[in-house]
């Protein structure tokens, strides 16, 4: 155990302990650390750290059963799948039950990727094997050794590699359990032994040929590639072919040991690169269960969940005499080389117009990234940047310490109450959300100091105000939502404002003022106000911008 990295043996495996990145004074790995420690094991970090500090999309969920996605991985040596479930004792990363909110005691809620989503009740931590699980990333060389959760889209044991380092993020609840679990001890031992013996990954030069759909995809996934004709071809080359490729008969080149990947190719493309080799028909295709995934190294880390589509996309389906083969994913081998054909591509799933395809789009992206990684492509990801950046607060709660007064009790409220220096010492103190039952105007004021660890790009979130509202910050009017500005949803419209840096006082008090007009039944502020910032998960390892409905464990109150 070391307290500082100075004079540490860089040849060893660096183990980052449980919740070591969690506090404001959490660990920071400087650039020279990565140059020294090339093998790093991260033990359990909590959800806030995974999301706000490390850039992952993650989930709090007491998982009691995980599946081996890479059964032959050295980290799983001697561990049968039946010992990776229902571990002894209880995990302690989280409290066993949700703390119920004061205002509404029937619907627990949590903040997921910037959204306040309702959650089902937590059922304790007994026998849990993982409490905070990572959504499988697409950008970067990520290998899910284990997976779990909804649609197997999460991983509690995730391996990352690049040209300088290899890291394993172990979110299995291996430490701090209420009882010793032999499988947990064996897992940690295996991981350390694996990292100790591992070598730096070697990557190939990616050469792309095709239209802009394929090149844009490679850019999104972080692949540094060359266009055909601009780079020399060798056995260390990886060809990626997109729709509209101009390549002709690739069989002689592949036979020399070249690997190629075709993504979303059309009938004419297939006839050009593999003349007379296969038949392809453009048609709607139903997703099928592919029983070969676990037996071919090119498909390592891919599950049938990646091949389950929530519609029947129109693709150039591959036809073979073997009815058991997948019409959308096949490998063809020639001599010392091979070509992998992934006929379903992200552009086949128009999730913008069909929101039910959002999950399908993400899973297809992940599958393409796995094919690239397994074939030797290096995908750049900001892992080192996140680990070497000091932690910053992602959200400052402002729901407590509000003061309120009915407008009928005030003198000249329209001229005075919005001012930052107004004397509200005699007003009632409340916590938001809060409602009142009479019609008319009520004022709310909140004075606060800005947390020092907040970044510069800030947003003031108030939430819904029932019914009309007028809002000021430090005496500056931010905006109104009324029957005139929002006739269709003024009572439920989310009040949210981007805050210019010069409007906030860094070292002195800030004051928020909200005037609410209740026009029907009960009125008030329905949200939990907060200062928020741009989520780190938006600029990390995922292509699709999250929406509230992407949280598969959300719970809607009917």
SVG drawing of the C-alpha trace seen along z (x, -y; Angstrom):
<svg xmlns="http://www.w3.org/2000/svg" viewBox="-59 -50 71 75">
<polyline fill="none" stroke="black" stroke-width="0.4" points="0.0,0.0 1.3,-3.4 0.3,-6.9 2.1,-8.7 3.2,-7.6 6.6,-9.2 9.4,-6.5 6.8,-3.8 7.7,-0.7 6.3,-1.5 6.6,2.1 3.9,3.2 0.1,3.1 -1.4,-0.1 -4.6,0.7 -7.0,-2.2 -9.1,-1.4 -12.8,-1.5 -14.2,-5.1 -10.7,-6.5 -12.0,-9.0 -15.2,-9.8 -14.4,-12.8 -13.5,-16.3 -9.9,-15.5 -10.1,-12.2 -7.2,-10.7 -5.7,-12.4 -3.5,-10.4 -1.1,-12.7 0.1,-12.1 3.5,-10.8 1.6,-8.2 0.3,-6.6 3.8,-6.7 4.9,-4.8 2.1,-2.6 0.8,-1.0 -1.4,1.5 -4.1,0.2 -6.9,1.8 -9.8,-0.3 -12.0,1.2 -15.5,0.1 -16.4,-3.6 -19.8,-4.9 -22.3,-6.1 -21.5,-9.8 -17.8,-9.2 -18.4,-7.0 -20.7,-9.5 -19.5,-13.0 -15.8,-12.2 -14.9,-9.5 -17.4,-10.2 -19.3,-6.9 -23.0,-6.4 -23.9,-4.1 -26.6,-2.7 -27.2,-2.1 -28.8,1.3 -28.3,4.2 -27.3,6.9 -27.3,10.5 -26.5,12.3 -23.9,11.5 -22.9,13.3 -19.5,14.1 -19.3,12.3 -15.7,13.4 -15.7,16.8 -12.0,17.6 -10.6,14.4 -7.8,15.0 -9.7,12.8 -12.4,15.5 -10.0,18.4 -11.5,21.0 -14.7,19.1 -17.8,20.9 -20.8,18.8 -22.8,20.2 -20.4,18.6 -20.9,15.2 -24.3,14.8 -25.9,14.4 -22.7,13.8 -22.4,14.3 -23.4,11.4 -24.3,8.0 -22.6,5.3 -22.0,2.0 -21.3,-0.5 -24.9,-1.9 -27.5,-2.0 -29.9,1.0 -33.0,-1.2 -33.8,-4.5 -34.3,-7.5 -37.8,-8.8 -38.1,-12.5 -39.9,-14.7 -42.4,-16.1 -43.6,-12.9 -43.1,-9.7 -44.4,-7.3 -42.1,-7.7 -38.3,-7.7 -36.4,-9.6 -32.8,-9.9 -30.7,-11.9 -29.7,-9.9 -27.6,-11.7 -29.1,-15.1 -32.7,-13.9 -34.8,-13.4 -36.3,-9.9 -38.6,-8.0 -37.2,-4.7 -38.6,-1.6 -37.8,-0.8 -34.4,0.8 -34.7,4.3 -31.7,4.3 -28.1,5.3 -28.2,8.9 -26.5,11.3 -25.7,8.4 -22.6,8.9 -22.5,5.4 -24.1,2.1 -22.9,-0.5 -22.6,0.8 -21.2,-0.8 -23.1,-1.1 -20.9,0.4 -19.0,-2.4 -18.7,-2.6 -15.9,-5.1 -12.5,-3.5 -11.1,0.0 -13.4,1.4 -13.9,5.1 -16.8,6.2 -15.6,9.2 -18.8,9.6 -22.2,8.1 -25.5,7.8 -28.7,5.7 -31.3,4.6 -30.6,6.1 -27.1,6.9 -26.1,3.3 -24.1,2.9 -20.7,4.3 -19.4,4.7 -16.0,5.8 -14.7,3.7 -11.2,3.7 -9.7,0.8 -6.6,0.7 -4.7,-1.8 -1.1,-2.1 0.3,-2.9 -1.8,-1.3 -4.2,1.4 -6.9,0.8 -9.6,2.9 -12.6,1.2 -14.0,3.7 -17.4,2.7 -18.1,6.1 -18.7,5.7 -15.5,7.4 -14.5,5.2 -16.3,4.1 -18.8,7.0 -20.5,8.0 -19.2,11.6 -16.2,13.0 -16.9,14.2 -14.3,16.7 -15.3,15.9 -14.6,12.2 -11.2,12.9 -10.4,15.2 -11.6,12.6 -9.3,9.9 -6.4,12.3 -7.0,13.3 -7.2,9.7 -4.0,8.7 -2.2,11.7 -3.6,11.0 -2.5,7.4 0.9,8.3 1.5,10.6 -0.2,8.4 1.7,6.6 0.9,3.4 -1.6,3.8 -0.5,3.5 -2.7,1.9 -3.1,1.9 -3.2,-1.0 -6.8,-1.5 -7.5,-2.3 -11.0,-3.3 -12.8,-3.3 -16.5,-4.3 -18.9,-7.2 -19.2,-9.7 -21.5,-7.5 -18.7,-5.1 -16.0,-7.8 -18.3,-9.7 -18.9,-6.6 -15.1,-5.9 -14.6,-9.5 -17.4,-9.2 -15.8,-6.0 -12.4,-7.7 -10.6,-5.8 -7.6,-7.5 -7.8,-6.2 -6.3,-6.9 -8.2,-7.0 -7.4,-4.4 -4.4,-5.5 -2.9,-7.7 -1.2,-4.9 0.9,-1.9 -0.7,1.5 0.9,4.3 -0.2,7.2 -0.5,4.5 -3.3,2.8 -7.0,3.1 -9.3,2.3 -12.7,0.8 -15.2,0.6 -18.3,-1.4 -21.1,-1.8 -19.9,-3.1 -16.5,-1.5 -14.5,-1.5 -12.4,1.5 -12.4,4.5 -11.9,8.2 -10.3,8.2 -9.7,12.0 -6.0,11.9 -5.2,9.2 -7.0,10.8 -5.3,14.1 -2.0,12.5 -3.0,11.9 -5.0,8.7 -8.1,8.2 -11.1,6.3 -14.4,5.2 -17.4,4.3 -20.0,2.1 -23.4,1.6 -22.4,2.7 -24.9,2.7 -25.5,5.4 -23.2,3.7 -20.4,3.3 -20.5,7.0 -20.4,8.0 -17.4,5.8 -15.2,6.8 -16.2,10.5 -17.3,11.4 -19.3,14.6 -18.7,15.5 -22.0,14.9 -25.6,13.8 -27.1,10.7 -30.7,9.6 -31.9,6.2 -34.8,6.9 -36.3,6.4 -34.5,8.7 -35.6,10.1 -32.9,10.3 -31.8,13.9 -30.0,15.7 -26.4,16.3 -25.0,19.3 -21.5,18.7 -20.7,15.5 -19.0,17.1 -16.9,19.4 -15.2,16.9 -12.5,14.5 -13.6,11.8 -16.9,11.6 -15.4,11.5 -17.5,9.3 -20.6,9.3 -23.8,10.8 -27.1,11.5 -28.5,8.4 -26.4,6.4 -28.1,8.3 -31.6,7.8 -33.3,5.1 -36.6,3.4 -37.6,3.3 -36.8,5.1 -34.2,3.0 -33.8,3.0 -30.2,4.3 -28.3,6.3 -29.0,9.6 -26.3,12.3 -27.7,15.6 -25.9,18.9 -26.7,22.5 -26.3,22.8 -29.6,21.7 -28.1,21.3 -25.8,18.4 -26.6,14.9 -27.8,12.8 -26.4,9.7 -23.1,10.8 -20.6,13.2 -16.9,13.9 -15.3,15.1 -11.8,16.4 -9.3,16.5 -5.8,17.9 -4.2,16.1 -6.8,13.3 -10.5,12.7 -13.3,10.2 -16.0,9.5 -19.3,8.4 -21.6,6.4 -24.6,5.6 -26.6,3.7 -25.1,0.4 -26.1,-2.6 -27.5,-4.5 -30.1,-1.7 -31.8,-2.7 -33.3,-6.1 -33.9,-6.7 -34.5,-10.5 -37.8,-9.7 -38.4,-6.4 -37.5,-6.8 -38.1,-3.1 -34.9,-2.4 -32.6,-4.4 -31.5,-1.2 -31.0,0.6 -28.8,-2.2 -26.6,-2.2 -26.2,1.6 -25.3,1.6 -22.7,-1.1 -21.2,1.0 -21.1,4.1 -19.2,2.2 -16.7,0.9 -16.1,4.5 -15.5,5.7 -13.0,2.9 -11.2,3.6 -11.1,7.3 -9.5,6.7 -6.8,4.4 -8.1,0.8 -7.1,-1.8 -10.0,-4.0 -9.1,-7.2 -11.0,-7.9 -10.5,-10.6 -9.8,-8.1 -6.5,-9.6 -8.0,-13.1 -10.8,-12.2 -8.4,-10.5 -6.0,-13.3 -8.6,-16.1 -9.4,-17.4 -13.0,-16.5 -15.6,-19.2 -19.1,-19.3 -21.7,-18.5 -24.7,-19.7 -25.3,-22.0 -28.7,-21.4 -30.7,-24.5 -33.9,-22.9 -33.5,-23.9 -33.5,-27.2 -36.1,-29.0 -38.1,-31.8 -41.7,-32.5 -44.5,-35.1 -47.9,-35.7 -48.0,-38.8 -51.0,-40.2 -48.7,-40.6 -46.1,-42.7 -45.7,-46.4 -45.1,-47.2 -43.8,-43.7 -43.5,-44.3 -41.0,-47.1 -39.0,-45.6 -39.2,-41.8 -37.1,-40.9 -34.1,-42.9 -31.2,-41.0 -30.8,-43.2 -34.5,-43.0 -35.1,-42.2 -36.9,-38.8 -35.9,-38.0 -39.6,-37.8 -40.6,-35.4 -41.5,-31.7 -38.7,-29.2 -39.6,-26.1 -38.0,-23.3 -38.9,-22.8 -40.9,-21.3 -43.8,-23.2 -47.4,-24.0 -50.0,-26.4 -53.8,-26.0 -55.1,-29.5 -55.3,-31.5 -53.0,-34.4 -49.3,-35.4 -46.6,-34.0 -43.0,-35.0 -40.0,-32.7 -36.4,-33.8 -33.2,-31.8 -29.8,-33.1 -26.8,-30.9 -23.0,-30.8 -21.6,-29.1 -19.6,-25.9 -16.0,-26.4 -15.7,-23.1 -18.3,-24.1 -17.1,-24.6 -17.9,-27.7 -20.7,-26.5 -23.7,-26.6 -27.4,-26.2 -30.0,-27.3 -32.7,-24.6 -36.0,-25.5 -38.3,-22.9 -42.0,-23.3 -44.0,-26.1 -47.7,-25.9 -49.0,-28.0 -47.2,-31.1 -43.8,-32.3 -41.3,-35.2 -37.7,-34.6 -34.7,-36.8 -31.1,-36.0 -29.1,-38.7 -31.6,-41.3 -31.5,-40.4 -34.7,-39.2 -34.2,-35.8 -37.6,-35.2 -41.3,-34.4 -43.5,-31.5 -47.2,-32.5 -50.4,-31.8 -49.1,-34.1 -45.6,-32.7 -46.6,-29.0 -50.3,-28.6 -50.2,-24.9 -48.0,-23.9 -47.3,-26.9 -48.1,-25.0 -45.7,-22.1 -43.0,-23.7 -39.5,-23.3 -37.9,-26.5 -34.2,-26.3 -31.7,-29.1 -28.1,-29.2 -26.2,-31.5 -23.6,-33.9 -20.5,-33.7 -20.5,-37.5 -24.0,-37.2 -22.8,-35.0 -20.9,-36.2 -18.1,-33.7 -17.2,-34.8 -20.4,-36.4 -24.1,-35.8 -26.3,-35.0 -30.1,-35.4 -32.8,-33.7 -36.3,-35.2 -39.4,-33.4 -42.8,-34.9 -45.6,-32.3 -49.2,-33.0 -51.6,-30.2 -54.6,-30.3 -56.3,-26.9 -56.4,-24.6 -53.0,-24.2 -50.0,-26.1 -46.3,-26.5 -42.8,-25.2 -42.9,-21.6 -39.2,-21.1 -36.1,-20.8 -34.0,-23.8 -30.3,-23.3 -27.2,-24.7 -26.2,-22.2 -23.4,-21.9 -22.8,-20.1 -22.5,-16.4 -19.1,-14.8 -20.9,-11.8 -21.8,-14.0 -18.1,-14.3 -16.7,-10.9 -17.4,-7.4 -20.9,-7.5 -22.2,-8.8 -25.9,-9.2 -27.1,-12.1 -29.1,-10.5 -32.8,-11.2 -34.8,-10.5 -36.5,-7.5 -33.1,-5.8 -33.0,-4.9 -34.4,-1.3 -34.9,-1.3 -37.1,-4.5 -40.5,-4.1 -43.5,-6.1 -46.3,-6.9 -49.6,-6.2"/>
</svg>
